[in-house]
Amino acid sequence: MSIEDVPLTKEELFHKLYLGTLYRPFKDQYEDKWQEEPFWAAVEVFKVQVKEIGYEDPLERLKSYHGRESFEKIRDILKAGPPACSREGWTSPYTGEKIDVLSFLEVIHHVRGAKYEGKERIVILDFWATW
C-alpha cells in the first residue's frame, strides 16, 4: 500500500482544506495586492467543505489551530503578509545585502529534529554591534 492510498484523518483533512482554501491562495496577496471578495468567497467554500467532513463550526477547530479565533483575524494576518525579513528580495538595512536563508542554513550542522525544507517560517536576527 502506497502513502497515497492511506486515507487522511479528519484532522489531516481539515488541515489540508485550510491550507488549500484559505492559506495558499492568499499568502502572497498581502498589502496592496489584497482583495477582499475572493477571500470571503473562499471562506464560504471552506465552511461548506469542512461541514462535509463533520465540522459544524470550523471556528471551534480554528481556535485551537494557531489561535485563529475568527475569519477576520485570519484575513488580517494574511493581509499583513510575512515579516519583511522573510520576503523575497529583502535587503538588510544594516549590511545593504540580500540574505539567502537557505544558503545560510546549509552551513549549519544538523544535530537532531526536523530539518529545514524551505516551507517553515524562521526568524532572522540581523545584529551588528559597534563599539
Backbone hydrogen bonds, N-H to C=O, Kabsch-Sander energy under -0.5 kcal/mol:
donor,donor_aa,acceptor,acceptor_aa,energy
5,D,2,S,-0.9
6,V,2,S,-0.5
6,V,3,I,-1.0
13,L,9,T,-2.5
14,F,10,K,-2.2
15,H,11,E,-2.5
16,K,12,E,-2.5
17,L,13,L,-2.6
18,Y,14,F,-2.7
19,L,15,H,-2.6
20,G,16,K,-2.6
21,T,17,L,-2.3
22,L,17,L,-0.5
22,L,18,Y,-2.1
23,Y,18,Y,-1.7
24,R,19,L,-2.8
26,F,23,Y,-1.3
27,K,23,Y,-1.5
29,Q,26,F,-1.6
31,E,79,K,-3.0
33,K,30,Y,-1.9
34,W,31,E,-1.5
39,F,35,Q,-0.9
40,W,36,E,-2.3
41,A,37,E,-2.1
42,A,38,P,-2.1
43,V,39,F,-2.0
44,E,40,W,-1.7
45,V,41,A,-2.0
46,F,42,A,-2.8
47,K,43,V,-2.4
48,V,44,E,-1.8
49,Q,45,V,-2.5
50,V,46,F,-2.7
51,K,47,K,-1.5
52,E,48,V,-1.7
53,I,49,Q,-0.8
54,G,51,K,-1.1
55,Y,50,V,-2.7
56,E,54,G,-0.7
60,E,57,D,-1.3
61,R,57,D,-0.8
62,L,58,P,-2.5
63,K,59,L,-2.0
64,S,60,E,-0.7
64,S,61,R,-0.5
65,Y,62,L,-0.7
66,H,64,S,-1.0
67,G,63,K,-0.6
68,R,62,L,-1.5
68,R,65,Y,-0.8
69,E,67,G,-1.1
74,I,70,S,-1.7
75,R,71,F,-2.4
76,D,72,E,-2.6
77,I,73,K,-2.4
78,L,74,I,-2.5
79,K,75,R,-3.1
80,A,76,D,-1.8
81,G,77,I,-1.2
86,S,83,P,-1.9
87,R,84,A,-1.5
90,W,87,R,-1.7
92,S,97,E,-2.8
96,G,92,S,-2.1
99,I,90,W,-0.9
100,D,98,K,-0.5
101,V,99,I,-0.8
104,F,100,D,-1.6
105,L,101,V,-2.4
106,E,102,L,-1.4
107,V,103,S,-0.7
107,V,104,F,-0.7
108,I,105,L,-1.0
125,L,123,V,-0.6
126,D,124,I,-0.7
127,F,125,L,-0.9
